[in-house]
Every structure is written in C-alpha cells, then in structure tokens.
Amino acid sequence: MKVRKAIFPVAGLGTRFLPATKSSPKEMLPLIDKPLVQYVVEEAVAAGITQIIFVTGRTKRTIEDHFDLSPELENHLEEKGKDETLQEVREIADLVDIYYVRQKKALGLGHAILCARDFIGNEPFAVLLGDDIIDSTVPCLRQLLDVFEQRQGSVLALEEVPMAQISSYGCVAAERLSERVVAVTDMVEKPKQEEAPSNLAIIGRYVLTPAIFPLLERQTPGRGGEIQLTDAIKRLSQSEKVYGCLFEGLRHDCGDKLGFLKATVDLALKREEFREEFAAYLRERLGRQ
C-alpha cells in the first residue's frame, strides 16, 4: 500500500524556548525566513504525501493561519509589485491538503496520534515531528517510505548518537538487514545509559500501519504519565515486523536551543545570497574570541 497521509503532532507547549513561545508556537519559530514547521511540511510533500493533519492545541492558531490564504497581505504585495514574494506566500497555501484536530489534553505523543485516527482510517501513514529538521538530498521521509514499500511494515527513522546522549531518546535493539535497514527487536523510551540496548536513537519520522491504533487505545500511561508511542510500537512489533532506517542526511535538533542555532548557521551557509558575507562574518567573530 502507498502512504498518502501524514500526522503532524504540534500541540506541545514548547517550554524549552520560553519566553519566546509564551504566545507563539515553537513550530512557528523562524529558521532564517521560514518557520520550522514549513520545512517539515515541505519534506512531507517532497516525499509524496498528499494530505496532512495537524494535531493542535488551543495556542496553535497561528499554524493554521500560516498555511491559509492571506488576502490582505497578498493584495498589499500585489499593489507594491512584489511579485516574487507574492508567489512565495501563495505557494504556502497550495502546498498540500491540510486538516486540523485538537488534542484537548496533553497526554503524550501516542495520544496525539490517536486523535487523528478518524482522519487516517485503515491506511498506513507517516508521522513527522517538527523539532527535527533534516537536511538531505533524498527527503528523510522518502527514505522511510522506500523501506516501507519494500518491506510492507512500520518503519522508524534511526540515528546513531553518543551513548552519553541516549537517555534523551527512545532507542532500539535491532538486527542489521542491510547497510541502512534493520529489523527492530526491542524498544526502550529514554533509558539510562547503562540500560540502553544500543546507540540507535529513534528520530522524529515514522511510517506506521493502522494496527497501531487499537494498541494506542489500550496503552496504559508510561514514562511521565503519558501515552508513549514507543511503548505501543514495541507491542506492535510482537505481532508484525517493525523496521528501522538509518537515514542519510544531517539532522538538526531544533527542539534544543543550541541545535536551533547550529541549524540557522548551517542552512544560512547553504544559501547563495548569504554564504560569502556570512562565512566572512563568522570567521571575523571567531578570530576575536
């Protein structure tokens, strides 16, 4: 089966970026000239996704506004003759078919996925988390979808991380099937370093079969009193194959302040209009340290 739909859980409070996120969603923080969430939506579209559902909270209205038409702004740009900018603004609303559902209580990632069950129906689907901006030649999600289409089982994006950092992630035990594909045999959510089965961390991209929904519905709260998606996927692996894809690309953890700064620098240096002057500025500043 082909994957057409994707879930974007965006109901979190973004407390690590306070006070910037007190009144504006973390997903709308600008990375150069686009909000974080737009980068991830563009990745999904480039991977072949045709329908997206945002699982939102009551403070997330600006996400809806961003992906909607803006007649007043468009008229203003047209009157000023800013045709290129006008085209960019209009293209945002035309990226993909977008739907919304509210997660009324913050009960975890697994619960957020469950909120989109009616939209997904009995189809495989993708999940993309807006914290992870992945710079790659082939979209990260497309790499997972290729594995799904070959193996016909759920697929998790995996990345090797230093063992000292593994307690910040869900991680897996796995059997290597090829250079970049593994069969997942066990999962642990944010283990202590000495209890981690490997250094293979689960990153914010998933392709899941609809068999996950009844498991999420029956899932008891786990770490932090939340419905953990990792716990439900672990149970899913007992009845059907779950795979991992060690994706090719550079991941920026934009849920972390330092990661956000690194992403800004790296992406700016890739932009032709900034590269020379920005690189010279960085060299100058570092020379003064």
ChimeraX attribute file (.defattr): number of C-alpha atoms within 10 A of each C-alpha:
attribute: neighborCount
match mode: 1-to-1
recipient: residues
	/A:1	9
	/A:2	13
	/A:3	20
	/A:4	18
	/A:5	21
	/A:6	27
	/A:7	25
	/A:8	22
	/A:9	26
	/A:10	25
	/A:11	25
	/A:12	20
	/A:13	19
	/A:14	18
	/A:15	13
	/A:16	12
	/A:17	15
	/A:18	12
	/A:19	10
	/A:20	13
	/A:21	17
	/A:22	13
	/A:23	12
	/A:24	18
	/A:25	24
	/A:26	27
	/A:27	25
	/A:28	18
	/A:29	18
	/A:30	14
	/A:31	20
	/A:32	13
	/A:33	8
	/A:34	11
	/A:35	18
	/A:36	21
	/A:37	26
	/A:38	20
	/A:39	16
	/A:40	23
	/A:41	22
	/A:42	15
	/A:43	22
	/A:44	25
	/A:45	19
	/A:46	16
	/A:47	20
	/A:48	16
	/A:49	22
	/A:50	16
	/A:51	19
	/A:52	24
	/A:53	19
	/A:54	24
	/A:55	23
	/A:56	22
	/A:57	20
	/A:58	9
	/A:59	15
	/A:60	22
	/A:61	12
	/A:62	14
	/A:63	19
	/A:64	15
	/A:65	11
	/A:66	16
	/A:67	19
	/A:68	15
	/A:69	16
	/A:70	13
	/A:71	10
	/A:72	9
	/A:73	12
	/A:74	18
	/A:75	12
	/A:76	12
	/A:77	17
	/A:78	15
	/A:79	10
	/A:80	10
	/A:81	11
	/A:82	12
	/A:83	13
	/A:84	10
	/A:85	13
	/A:86	17
	/A:87	13
	/A:88	10
	/A:89	19
	/A:90	16
	/A:91	13
	/A:92	16
	/A:93	17
	/A:94	12
	/A:95	16
	/A:96	17
	/A:97	13
	/A:98	18
	/A:99	14
	/A:100	16
	/A:101	16
	/A:102	17
	/A:103	23
	/A:104	13
	/A:105	10
	/A:106	14
	/A:107	16
	/A:108	21
	/A:109	19
	/A:110	24
	/A:111	22
	/A:112	29
	/A:113	22
	/A:114	21
	/A:115	21
	/A:116	23
	/A:117	16
	/A:118	8
	/A:119	18
	/A:120	22
	/A:121	11
	/A:122	12
	/A:123	16
	/A:124	22
	/A:125	22
	/A:126	25
	/A:127	21
	/A:128	22
	/A:129	20
	/A:130	24
	/A:131	23
	/A:132	23
	/A:133	25
	/A:134	23
	/A:135	18
	/A:136	13
	/A:137	9
	/A:138	14
	/A:139	22
	/A:140	26
	/A:141	30
	/A:142	18
	/A:143	18
	/A:144	27
	/A:145	24
	/A:146	14
	/A:147	21
	/A:148	25
	/A:149	13
	/A:150	9
	/A:151	13
	/A:152	19
	/A:153	18
	/A:154	29
	/A:155	29
	/A:156	30
	/A:157	22
	/A:158	27
	/A:159	20
	/A:160	14
	/A:161	15
	/A:162	12
	/A:163	16
	/A:164	11
	/A:165	13
	/A:166	25
	/A:167	19
	/A:168	14
	/A:169	17
	/A:170	22
	/A:171	28
	/A:172	26
	/A:173	18
	/A:174	19
	/A:175	13
	/A:176	13
	/A:177	11
	/A:178	9
	/A:179	8
	/A:180	14
	/A:181	21
	/A:182	21
	/A:183	19
	/A:184	22
	/A:185	15
	/A:186	18
	/A:187	25
	/A:188	21
	/A:189	21
	/A:190	18
	/A:191	16
	/A:192	14
	/A:193	16
	/A:194	11
	/A:195	11
	/A:196	21
	/A:197	16
	/A:198	19
	/A:199	22
	/A:200	24
	/A:201	30
	/A:202	25
	/A:203	22
	/A:204	19
	/A:205	21
	/A:206	24
	/A:207	25
	/A:208	24
	/A:209	22
	/A:210	16
	/A:211	17
	/A:212	22
	/A:213	23
	/A:214	13
	/A:215	19
	/A:216	23
	/A:217	13
	/A:218	10
	/A:219	18
	/A:220	13
	/A:221	16
	/A:222	14
	/A:223	11
	/A:224	9
	/A:225	10
	/A:226	16
	/A:227	25
	/A:228	23
	/A:229	22
	/A:230	21
	/A:231	22
	/A:232	22
	/A:233	22
	/A:234	19
	/A:235	16
	/A:236	21
	/A:237	19
	/A:238	11
	/A:239	9
	/A:240	14
	/A:241	15
	/A:242	26
	/A:243	27
	/A:244	30
	/A:245	28
	/A:246	21
	/A:247	23
	/A:248	17
	/A:249	15
	/A:250	16
	/A:251	19
	/A:252	20
	/A:253	20
	/A:254	23
	/A:255	19
	/A:256	14
	/A:257	12
	/A:258	12
	/A:259	17
	/A:260	21
	/A:261	14
	/A:262	15
	/A:263	22
	/A:264	16
	/A:265	17
	/A:266	15
	/A:267	14
	/A:268	18
	/A:269	16
	/A:270	11
	/A:271	12
	/A:272	9
	/A:273	10
	/A:274	12
	/A:275	16
	/A:276	12
	/A:277	12
	/A:278	15
	/A:279	14
	/A:280	11
	/A:281	12
	/A:282	12
	/A:283	11
	/A:284	11
	/A:285	10
	/A:286	9
	/A:287	8
	/A:288	7
	/A:289	5
